[in-house]
């Protein structure tokens, strides 16, 4: 096999490394100023990276996980303060997520749906919400965009 | 960003938020070279409702009453989209408690220390986290002993070993 001669580019990499070191050594203020310039030069949404952009399926999977976690967390917190039995009903196949409360008092037995959330057309639909604070804020805090949440 | 931080400090003084600290790319920039980012990640203990649910509503109400508008998952405060993130695990909670007190121009603020940032990057484990972690280690700003203790306490040793095998063959 013929031996090829390739140019020595080590000085290019060394220069890059030196530049990187110089940038890292700048003050925080100077570095943030650079970031601010980058933001102006390339505003958000100017281009889309198809490799890193979340697909609808990935989005749906993430929403599903977050909704389950939020309902379970809410049920856990509520269970500490109430005697009712709380049942999380998760239908991942059709994307319906419910929280049901069963209780018995002097009047009799009650069966209440406290929460019903579903995922449809890449949106999170709050069909029913009997939580005191409203579940929407928790959904937003968990990272689901406000624009993706709809109330029934 | 100076004005943005001043607003965050005022929120803390007004009791709208508890202790906050900067994480994410802007915190990393404190230690390594600047990288493209669009928002400021602010970690905090969210005020919990009576039912224990975390809620961002009081924060947004406070800011919107002062004319700041939501922008996607963030809220724009003086030109910087700020994303408020709850301390979602014990590691973040600890990072928040031990954040470094720093000054940006004239404004006091807090950033996660390099060791906590490294541990969080390892925990999240996205490609960009690994890139930043390599840079952090290369800068020599990390106290290796402190990082080892931190990783052990939060059960991140296996992730660290895997990271070392993949990216740091020469790590001592």
Interface residues (C-beta under 8 A of the other chain):
Chain A: X20 X23 X24 X26 X28 X29 X31 X32 X34 X35 X36 X38 X39 X42 X44 X73 X74 X77 X78 X80 X81 X131 X132 X133 X134 X135 X137 X138 X140 X141 X143 X145 X146 X147
Chain B: X1 X25 X26 X29 X30 X31 X32 X33 X34 X35 X36 X37 X38 X46 X49 X50 X51 X52 X53 X54 X55 X56 X57 X70 X72 X73 X84 X86 X102 X104 X105 X135 X139
